[in-house]
Amino acid sequence: MNGRPKKRSLTLRGHRTSVSLEDEFWLAFREIAAEKSRPINALAAEIDEDRGTDCGLASAIRLYVLRHYRDAT
């Protein structure tokens, strides 16, 4: 796995966008979406809605992944 962020495409509420995430975060994000039986775009849209203006979408996804696994322990 590569530690450098890679651009990933998402569709949020009908609009295409991209986020730059490291492979590990992207895989964890996909696993969380699968656990919740939610499409990855729907989960990303929910995170996007909740993130506010002080945080970029990629950072919000990373924080979501971190909180998910931290809360699981």
Biopython code that builds the backbone (N, CA, C, O; Angstrom):
import numpy as np
from Bio.PDB.StructureBuilder import StructureBuilder

atoms = [
    (1, "MET", "N", (0.844, -1.191, 0.000)),
    (1, "MET", "CA", (0.000, 0.000, 0.000)),
    (1, "MET", "C", (0.881, 1.243, 0.000)),
    (1, "MET", "O", (1.975, 1.267, 0.565)),
    (2, "ASN", "N", (0.375, 2.235, -0.634)),
    (2, "ASN", "CA", (1.112, 3.481, -0.778)),
    (2, "ASN", "C", (0.606, 4.480, 0.270)),
    (2, "ASN", "O", (-0.603, 4.621, 0.453)),
    (3, "GLY", "N", (1.522, 5.174, 0.957)),
    (3, "GLY", "CA", (1.151, 6.138, 1.972)),
    (3, "GLY", "C", (0.727, 7.487, 1.423)),
    (3, "GLY", "O", (0.268, 8.351, 2.171)),
    (4, "ARG", "N", (0.879, 7.670, 0.127)),
    (4, "ARG", "CA", (0.508, 8.956, -0.477)),
    (4, "ARG", "C", (-0.981, 8.960, -0.811)),
    (4, "ARG", "O", (-1.529, 7.943, -1.236)),
    (5, "PRO", "N", (-1.630, 10.099, -0.618)),
    (5, "PRO", "CA", (-3.052, 10.183, -0.978)),
    (5, "PRO", "C", (-3.257, 9.992, -2.482)),
    (5, "PRO", "O", (-2.439, 10.415, -3.300)),
    (6, "LYS", "N", (-4.363, 9.349, -2.818)),
    (6, "LYS", "CA", (-4.770, 9.162, -4.217)),
    (6, "LYS", "C", (-6.137, 9.786, -4.397)),
    (6, "LYS", "O", (-6.977, 9.735, -3.499)),
    (7, "LYS", "N", (-6.358, 10.378, -5.567)),
    (7, "LYS", "CA", (-7.663, 10.963, -5.851)),
    (7, "LYS", "C", (-8.696, 9.862, -6.067)),
    (7, "LYS", "O", (-8.468, 8.924, -6.831)),
    (8, "ARG", "N", (-9.834, 9.985, -5.386)),
    (8, "ARG", "CA", (-10.944, 9.030, -5.498)),
    (8, "ARG", "C", (-12.189, 9.805, -5.903)),
    (8, "ARG", "O", (-12.419, 10.914, -5.420)),
    (9, "SER", "N", (-12.980, 9.230, -6.775)),
    (9, "SER", "CA", (-14.198, 9.884, -7.240)),
    (9, "SER", "C", (-15.407, 9.449, -6.422)),
    (9, "SER", "O", (-15.553, 8.277, -6.074)),
    (10, "LEU", "N", (-16.255, 10.399, -6.127)),
    (10, "LEU", "CA", (-17.510, 10.164, -5.415)),
    (10, "LEU", "C", (-18.608, 10.974, -6.093)),
    (10, "LEU", "O", (-18.340, 11.951, -6.792)),
    (11, "THR", "N", (-19.845, 10.549, -5.872)),
    (11, "THR", "CA", (-21.001, 11.318, -6.331)),
    (11, "THR", "C", (-21.815, 11.684, -5.103)),
    (11, "THR", "O", (-22.329, 10.809, -4.407)),
    (12, "LEU", "N", (-21.929, 12.971, -4.840)),
    (12, "LEU", "CA", (-22.673, 13.470, -3.687)),
    (12, "LEU", "C", (-23.899, 14.219, -4.166)),
    (12, "LEU", "O", (-23.798, 15.266, -4.804)),
    (13, "ARG", "N", (-25.054, 13.667, -3.849)),
    (13, "ARG", "CA", (-26.326, 14.285, -4.233)),
    (13, "ARG", "C", (-26.349, 14.652, -5.720)),
    (13, "ARG", "O", (-26.764, 15.747, -6.098)),
    (14, "GLY", "N", (-25.893, 13.709, -6.554)),
    (14, "GLY", "CA", (-25.938, 13.888, -8.001)),
    (14, "GLY", "C", (-24.776, 14.652, -8.610)),
    (14, "GLY", "O", (-24.735, 14.826, -9.828)),
    (15, "HIS", "N", (-23.831, 15.114, -7.801)),
    (15, "HIS", "CA", (-22.688, 15.874, -8.311)),
    (15, "HIS", "C", (-21.398, 15.097, -8.085)),
    (15, "HIS", "O", (-21.144, 14.593, -6.990)),
    (16, "ARG", "N", (-20.591, 15.007, -9.132)),
    (16, "ARG", "CA", (-19.305, 14.319, -9.018)),
    (16, "ARG", "C", (-18.311, 15.204, -8.275)),
    (16, "ARG", "O", (-18.264, 16.418, -8.473)),
    (17, "THR", "N", (-17.522, 14.569, -7.421)),
    (17, "THR", "CA", (-16.459, 15.267, -6.710)),
    (17, "THR", "C", (-15.345, 14.266, -6.478)),
    (17, "THR", "O", (-15.514, 13.074, -6.737)),
    (18, "SER", "N", (-14.231, 14.730, -6.003)),
    (18, "SER", "CA", (-13.141, 13.810, -5.692)),
    (18, "SER", "C", (-12.527, 14.186, -4.355)),
    (18, "SER", "O", (-12.567, 15.340, -3.928)),
    (19, "VAL", "N", (-11.957, 13.177, -3.706)),
    (19, "VAL", "CA", (-11.231, 13.374, -2.453)),
    (19, "VAL", "C", (-9.891, 12.676, -2.590)),
    (19, "VAL", "O", (-9.781, 11.669, -3.290)),
    (20, "SER", "N", (-8.896, 13.193, -1.942)),
    (20, "SER", "CA", (-7.582, 12.559, -1.935)),
    (20, "SER", "C", (-7.410, 11.852, -0.605)),
    (20, "SER", "O", (-7.319, 12.487, 0.445)),
    (21, "LEU", "N", (-7.367, 10.515, -0.663)),
    (21, "LEU", "CA", (-7.226, 9.696, 0.540)),
    (21, "LEU", "C", (-6.152, 8.639, 0.335)),
    (21, "LEU", "O", (-5.954, 8.135, -0.770)),
    (22, "GLU", "N", (-5.467, 8.318, 1.418)),
    (22, "GLU", "CA", (-4.508, 7.231, 1.413)),
    (22, "GLU", "C", (-5.260, 5.908, 1.246)),
    (22, "GLU", "O", (-6.428, 5.801, 1.621)),
    (23, "ASP", "N", (-4.580, 4.894, 0.675)),
    (23, "ASP", "CA", (-5.202, 3.591, 0.453)),
    (23, "ASP", "C", (-5.838, 3.032, 1.722)),
    (23, "ASP", "O", (-6.952, 2.512, 1.677)),
    (24, "GLU", "N", (-5.146, 3.135, 2.844)),
    (24, "GLU", "CA", (-5.646, 2.569, 4.093)),
    (24, "GLU", "C", (-6.963, 3.218, 4.524)),
    (24, "GLU", "O", (-7.883, 2.525, 4.959)),
    (25, "PHE", "N", (-7.053, 4.532, 4.405)),
    (25, "PHE", "CA", (-8.288, 5.218, 4.774)),
    (25, "PHE", "C", (-9.413, 4.872, 3.795)),
    (25, "PHE", "O", (-10.558, 4.681, 4.206)),
    (26, "TRP", "N", (-9.091, 4.790, 2.508)),
    (26, "TRP", "CA", (-10.114, 4.462, 1.520)),
    (26, "TRP", "C", (-10.667, 3.050, 1.766)),
    (26, "TRP", "O", (-11.880, 2.842, 1.738)),
    (27, "LEU", "N", (-9.783, 2.097, 2.005)),
    (27, "LEU", "CA", (-10.230, 0.723, 2.268)),
    (27, "LEU", "C", (-11.062, 0.654, 3.542)),
    (27, "LEU", "O", (-12.093, -0.017, 3.567)),
    (28, "ALA", "N", (-10.635, 1.331, 4.592)),
    (28, "ALA", "CA", (-11.394, 1.345, 5.848)),
    (28, "ALA", "C", (-12.752, 1.995, 5.637)),
    (28, "ALA", "O", (-13.753, 1.516, 6.171)),
    (29, "PHE", "N", (-12.805, 3.066, 4.877)),
    (29, "PHE", "CA", (-14.061, 3.754, 4.592)),
    (29, "PHE", "C", (-15.019, 2.827, 3.844)),
    (29, "PHE", "O", (-16.210, 2.782, 4.151)),
    (30, "ARG", "N", (-14.497, 2.088, 2.865)),
    (30, "ARG", "CA", (-15.323, 1.128, 2.119)),
    (30, "ARG", "C", (-15.812, 0.006, 3.037)),
    (30, "ARG", "O", (-16.955, -0.435, 2.920)),
    (31, "GLU", "N", (-14.959, -0.455, 3.941)),
    (31, "GLU", "CA", (-15.359, -1.501, 4.886)),
    (31, "GLU", "C", (-16.484, -1.019, 5.800)),
    (31, "GLU", "O", (-17.432, -1.759, 6.066)),
    (32, "ILE", "N", (-16.380, 0.207, 6.275)),
    (32, "ILE", "CA", (-17.414, 0.775, 7.152)),
    (32, "ILE", "C", (-18.736, 0.869, 6.395)),
    (32, "ILE", "O", (-19.784, 0.516, 6.935)),
    (33, "ALA", "N", (-18.694, 1.339, 5.153)),
    (33, "ALA", "CA", (-19.913, 1.439, 4.341)),
    (33, "ALA", "C", (-20.538, 0.051, 4.169)),
    (33, "ALA", "O", (-21.757, -0.097, 4.262)),
    (34, "ALA", "N", (-19.715, -0.954, 3.920)),
    (34, "ALA", "CA", (-20.223, -2.316, 3.759)),
    (34, "ALA", "C", (-20.832, -2.832, 5.066)),
    (34, "ALA", "O", (-21.893, -3.457, 5.052)),
    (35, "GLU", "N", (-20.160, -2.572, 6.196)),
    (35, "GLU", "CA", (-20.681, -2.974, 7.517)),
    (35, "GLU", "C", (-22.065, -2.388, 7.760)),
    (35, "GLU", "O", (-22.939, -3.039, 8.332)),
    (36, "LYS", "N", (-22.248, -1.150, 7.317)),
    (36, "LYS", "CA", (-23.510, -0.439, 7.539)),
    (36, "LYS", "C", (-24.516, -0.701, 6.418)),
    (36, "LYS", "O", (-25.626, -0.167, 6.432)),
    (37, "SER", "N", (-24.118, -1.530, 5.448)),
    (37, "SER", "CA", (-24.965, -1.822, 4.274)),
    (37, "SER", "C", (-25.426, -0.540, 3.584)),
    (37, "SER", "O", (-26.589, -0.396, 3.208)),
    (38, "ARG", "N", (-24.487, 0.376, 3.432)),
    (38, "ARG", "CA", (-24.776, 1.677, 2.810)),
    (38, "ARG", "C", (-23.855, 1.857, 1.605)),
    (38, "ARG", "O", (-22.690, 1.465, 1.657)),
    (39, "PRO", "N", (-24.354, 2.434, 0.545)),
    (39, "PRO", "CA", (-23.467, 2.776, -0.568)),
    (39, "PRO", "C", (-22.433, 3.805, -0.096)),
    (39, "PRO", "O", (-22.742, 4.679, 0.713)),
    (40, "ILE", "N", (-21.229, 3.693, -0.599)),
    (40, "ILE", "CA", (-20.160, 4.597, -0.168)),
    (40, "ILE", "C", (-20.511, 6.056, -0.465)),
    (40, "ILE", "O", (-20.165, 6.947, 0.311)),
    (41, "ASN", "N", (-21.196, 6.303, -1.585)),
    (41, "ASN", "CA", (-21.586, 7.675, -1.914)),
    (41, "ASN", "C", (-22.593, 8.230, -0.908)),
    (41, "ASN", "O", (-22.545, 9.414, -0.577)),
    (42, "ALA", "N", (-23.499, 7.390, -0.422)),
    (42, "ALA", "CA", (-24.488, 7.847, 0.568)),
    (42, "ALA", "C", (-23.799, 8.180, 1.886)),
    (42, "ALA", "O", (-24.122, 9.184, 2.522)),
    (43, "LEU", "N", (-22.850, 7.341, 2.299)),
    (43, "LEU", "CA", (-22.116, 7.611, 3.536)),
    (43, "LEU", "C", (-21.278, 8.882, 3.396)),
    (43, "LEU", "O", (-21.216, 9.694, 4.319)),
    (44, "ALA", "N", (-20.641, 9.051, 2.249)),
    (44, "ALA", "CA", (-19.853, 10.265, 2.003)),
    (44, "ALA", "C", (-20.744, 11.501, 2.023)),
    (44, "ALA", "O", (-20.338, 12.539, 2.546)),
    (45, "ALA", "N", (-21.951, 11.413, 1.465)),
    (45, "ALA", "CA", (-22.876, 12.551, 1.463)),
    (45, "ALA", "C", (-23.292, 12.910, 2.887)),
    (45, "ALA", "O", (-23.420, 14.087, 3.224)),
    (46, "GLU", "N", (-23.502, 11.885, 3.724)),
    (46, "GLU", "CA", (-23.853, 12.131, 5.127)),
    (46, "GLU", "C", (-22.705, 12.841, 5.854)),
    (46, "GLU", "O", (-22.932, 13.796, 6.597)),
    (47, "ILE", "N", (-21.496, 12.377, 5.639)),
    (47, "ILE", "CA", (-20.316, 12.996, 6.257)),
    (47, "ILE", "C", (-20.173, 14.431, 5.752)),
    (47, "ILE", "O", (-19.888, 15.341, 6.530)),
    (48, "ASP", "N", (-20.370, 14.628, 4.457)),
    (48, "ASP", "CA", (-20.260, 15.953, 3.855)),
    (48, "ASP", "C", (-21.262, 16.921, 4.486)),
    (48, "ASP", "O", (-20.932, 18.073, 4.768)),
    (49, "GLU", "N", (-22.483, 16.442, 4.703)),
    (49, "GLU", "CA", (-23.527, 17.272, 5.299)),
    (49, "GLU", "C", (-23.185, 17.685, 6.731)),
    (49, "GLU", "O", (-23.484, 18.803, 7.150)),
    (50, "ASP", "N", (-22.560, 16.776, 7.473)),
    (50, "ASP", "CA", (-22.270, 17.003, 8.892)),
    (50, "ASP", "C", (-20.956, 17.736, 9.155)),
    (50, "ASP", "O", (-20.704, 18.144, 10.289)),
    (51, "ARG", "N", (-20.124, 17.911, 8.150)),
    (51, "ARG", "CA", (-18.750, 18.363, 8.400)),
    (51, "ARG", "C", (-18.587, 19.845, 8.672)),
    (51, "ARG", "O", (-17.591, 20.236, 9.279)),
    (52, "GLY", "N", (-19.497, 20.666, 8.263)),
    (52, "GLY", "CA", (-19.324, 22.101, 8.450)),
    (52, "GLY", "C", (-18.351, 22.677, 7.444)),
    (52, "GLY", "O", (-17.937, 21.987, 6.512)),
    (53, "THR", "N", (-17.985, 23.927, 7.621)),
    (53, "THR", "CA", (-17.136, 24.603, 6.629)),
    (53, "THR", "C", (-15.664, 24.653, 7.024)),
    (53, "THR", "O", (-14.826, 25.061, 6.221)),
    (54, "ASP", "N", (-15.337, 24.244, 8.252)),
    (54, "ASP", "CA", (-13.949, 24.327, 8.716)),
    (54, "ASP", "C", (-13.113, 23.116, 8.337)),
    (54, "ASP", "O", (-11.912, 23.091, 8.606)),
    (55, "CYS", "N", (-13.722, 22.115, 7.719)),
    (55, "CYS", "CA", (-13.039, 20.863, 7.461)),
    (55, "CYS", "C", (-13.317, 20.408, 6.037)),
    (55, "CYS", "O", (-14.468, 20.411, 5.599)),
    (56, "GLY", "N", (-12.276, 20.017, 5.311)),
    (56, "GLY", "CA", (-12.460, 19.480, 3.972)),
    (56, "GLY", "C", (-13.065, 18.085, 4.027)),
    (56, "GLY", "O", (-13.033, 17.426, 5.067)),
    (57, "LEU", "N", (-13.611, 17.644, 2.914)),
    (57, "LEU", "CA", (-14.272, 16.341, 2.875)),
    (57, "LEU", "C", (-13.301, 15.199, 3.161)),
    (57, "LEU", "O", (-13.642, 14.284, 3.911)),
    (58, "ALA", "N", (-12.112, 15.228, 2.588)),
    (58, "ALA", "CA", (-11.142, 14.152, 2.829)),
    (58, "ALA", "C", (-10.788, 14.074, 4.315)),
    (58, "ALA", "O", (-10.723, 12.982, 4.878)),
    (59, "SER", "N", (-10.564, 15.209, 4.944)),
    (59, "SER", "CA", (-10.261, 15.222, 6.380)),
    (59, "SER", "C", (-11.447, 14.716, 7.190)),
    (59, "SER", "O", (-11.269, 13.987, 8.165)),
    (60, "ALA", "N", (-12.655, 15.100, 6.791)),
    (60, "ALA", "CA", (-13.853, 14.645, 7.493)),
    (60, "ALA", "C", (-14.005, 13.126, 7.393)),
    (60, "ALA", "O", (-14.412, 12.477, 8.356)),
    (61, "ILE", "N", (-13.679, 12.565, 6.233)),
    (61, "ILE", "CA", (-13.739, 11.107, 6.071)),
    (61, "ILE", "C", (-12.691, 10.438, 6.957)),
    (61, "ILE", "O", (-12.986, 9.442, 7.618)),
    (62, "ARG", "N", (-11.481, 10.970, 6.978)),
    (62, "ARG", "CA", (-10.434, 10.395, 7.842)),
    (62, "ARG", "C", (-10.872, 10.407, 9.305)),
    (62, "ARG", "O", (-10.703, 9.415, 10.015)),
    (63, "LEU", "N", (-11.432, 11.524, 9.753)),
    (63, "LEU", "CA", (-11.899, 11.629, 11.140)),
    (63, "LEU", "C", (-13.049, 10.665, 11.409)),
    (63, "LEU", "O", (-13.129, 10.085, 12.492)),
    (64, "TYR", "N", (-13.932, 10.489, 10.442)),
    (64, "TYR", "CA", (-15.039, 9.546, 10.581)),
    (64, "TYR", "C", (-14.499, 8.121, 10.763)),
    (64, "TYR", "O", (-14.952, 7.385, 11.640)),
    (65, "VAL", "N", (-13.536, 7.747, 9.932)),
    (65, "VAL", "CA", (-12.920, 6.411, 10.032)),
    (65, "VAL", "C", (-12.256, 6.247, 11.388)),
    (65, "VAL", "O", (-12.439, 5.222, 12.044)),
    (66, "LEU", "N", (-11.492, 7.237, 11.818)),
    (66, "LEU", "CA", (-10.814, 7.185, 13.109)),
    (66, "LEU", "C", (-11.821, 7.010, 14.244)),
    (66, "LEU", "O", (-11.640, 6.150, 15.105)),
    (67, "ARG", "N", (-12.868, 7.811, 14.248)),
    (67, "ARG", "CA", (-13.881, 7.726, 15.311)),
    (67, "ARG", "C", (-14.593, 6.373, 15.300)),
    (67, "ARG", "O", (-14.883, 5.801, 16.351)),
    (68, "HIS", "N", (-14.868, 5.875, 14.099)),
    (68, "HIS", "CA", (-15.549, 4.573, 13.983)),
    (68, "HIS", "C", (-14.750, 3.480, 14.684)),
    (68, "HIS", "O", (-15.296, 2.710, 15.474)),
    (69, "TYR", "N", (-13.465, 3.419, 14.391)),
    (69, "TYR", "CA", (-12.633, 2.363, 14.987)),
    (69, "TYR", "C", (-12.311, 2.637, 16.440)),
    (69, "TYR", "O", (-12.186, 1.697, 17.226)),
    (70, "ARG", "N", (-12.173, 3.894, 16.821)),
    (70, "ARG", "CA", (-11.924, 4.221, 18.222)),
    (70, "ARG", "C", (-13.151, 3.856, 19.077)),
    (70, "ARG", "O", (-13.007, 3.328, 20.180)),
    (71, "ASP", "N", (-14.344, 4.139, 18.567)),
    (71, "ASP", "CA", (-15.566, 3.831, 19.295)),
    (71, "ASP", "C", (-15.826, 2.325, 19.373)),
    (71, "ASP", "O", (-16.561, 1.869, 20.249)),
    (72, "ALA", "N", (-15.236, 1.559, 18.473)),
    (72, "ALA", "CA", (-15.448, 0.113, 18.433)),
    (72, "ALA", "C", (-14.651, -0.604, 19.523)),
    (72, "ALA", "O", (-14.922, -1.766, 19.827)),
    (73, "THR", "N", (-13.677, 0.078, 20.108)),
    (73, "THR", "CA", (-12.838, -0.595, 21.127)),
    (73, "THR", "C", (-13.357, -0.361, 22.526)),
    (73, "THR", "O", (-12.773, -0.853, 23.492)),
]
sb = StructureBuilder()
sb.init_structure("model")
sb.init_model(0)
sb.init_chain("A")
sb.init_seg("    ")
for serial, (resi, resn, name, xyz) in enumerate(atoms, 1):
    if name == "N":
        sb.init_residue(resn, " ", resi, " ")
    sb.init_atom(name, np.array(xyz, "f"), 0.0, 1.0, " ", f" {name:<3s}", serial, name[0])
structure = sb.get_structure()
